[in-house]
């Protein structure tokens, strides 16, 4: 394989949103979910949030890369990603249950928070880790609407307990400053810029 041959992009995530974002950008990622459970890890305080989400992305990319055969490693670029919500002094990942989801949505209601998405790109000749952030403002959410949302289970598997585009369509009062794909879990503007600057060709 020549040095400038395109690499197979391997998505180290089971997130359908991340896969869709890559496909919409013209990529055809191979999906290989990592075999680690980052839900068992305890996050640090919010001052280290960006380092934390970058480390999680790198952990997932490394987990998948190490599981590839040497031949696959030579032909692949593994993309690991993780997303967290930073609300004042807390790092918020995916709520584990209804009580946590209720507490998180109540905390976000009527306040601003930051969404941080970390990305790790790992191959035999490439290693790049970066984090992109977006500020989100959430309007007041009535208590009965919070209860209805929690009961629906729509918060499951989502950092901060919500999906931005879904909640926007549902009528939540949301506004943002930055790249909306960062909120969705994969900062596509930054990713395409990094691939271009690094001269990495993927498909």
Helices and strands as residue ranges (DSSP letters): E 8-12, H 16-24, E 30-31, G 38-40, G 46-48, H 49-66, H 70-75, E 76-87, E 90-92, H 98-108, E 112-122, E 127-138, H 143-152, H 164-169, E 174-177, H 180-183, H 188-198
